[in-house]
Amino acid sequence: MQTEQPKLYQLLTLPSTRLVKLGIQGAPGSGKTIAACTFPNPHFISIENTLPDALDTLKFLGMDHTAIKVFPFYDPEFVVKYLKEKKCPITHTLESKILLVRDAIRYFIKDDAAGYSNPSMTWVLDSWTRLHDFFDLATWDEKHLTKDGKIDNYVPWELKIDYSREILNNLLNQNANIIVIFHESQTRSATTGELLEKTAPLMQGKFIARIKEFFPNFFRSVVKEQLDSSGKPIFNNNTKRIEVDYQWQVGADGKFDSKCSKPGLPMYVKADYKSLI
């Protein structure tokens, strides 16, 4: 008599809570941080301290900036205090406090983020680009050597891949909404100014080609002028500025390869949480 084979598969079911896992790339001033603040209960893993510059805009938009939680990893004194309280090994001298950010972020996301995480809050890593500035400073400072005592220039690049994978896996597995902010790279013609290749997250090394595979959603932050019925920019007589909208490019084109798990969205949407729910 033939025995029944065990069912190793699982039936696909939709989770009761649909969390947003989002990468945002964009130029400075394109509204990346402001958009992150529209998400529920934002907790910033702040590495480049962009929030103070955004406060006036948040107030102007009527957003409650007092509800934002900040872990100030841009502050060397905070980083040292954090590592000492956790009794973590400190790989660099305290005189080089700036080099400790790399390890502090790794420990925080791996060990402590889960204690804050829940489906009604949002982690914002601001920014990936600045994090890797600190990674590069610390890792190249360590001077990895070959067997014959020469500096091995390949090891830092291999460590960069391992570090990137670890950070993204541990962060995106949190039971919360996740936003990772990236600066962007543009290669333009020196004569015409035209883009020579598609815009991409700003990062050195091979891992740049893998970043988007970790995210179900990866958008580009853009600023668009508001136009009147005749197609002319709308000028605000009080501020003496052209009115603008902060938007996300959620559809792919010849300038940017996006990822979007939300069917039916147009090429551009308003850059806020409500656009995705």
Beta strands, then each sheet from edge to edge (+ up, - down):
strand 1: 21-26
strand 2: 42-46
strand 3: 69-72
strand 4: 122-126
strand 5: 177-185
strand 6: 200-201
strand 7: 217-225
strand 8: 235-236
strand 9: 241-242
strand 10: 244-249
strand 11: 268-270
sheet 1: 3+ 2+ 4+ 5+ 1+ 7+ 10- 11+
sheet 2: 3+ 2+ 4+ 5+ 6-
sheet 3: 8+ 9-
end
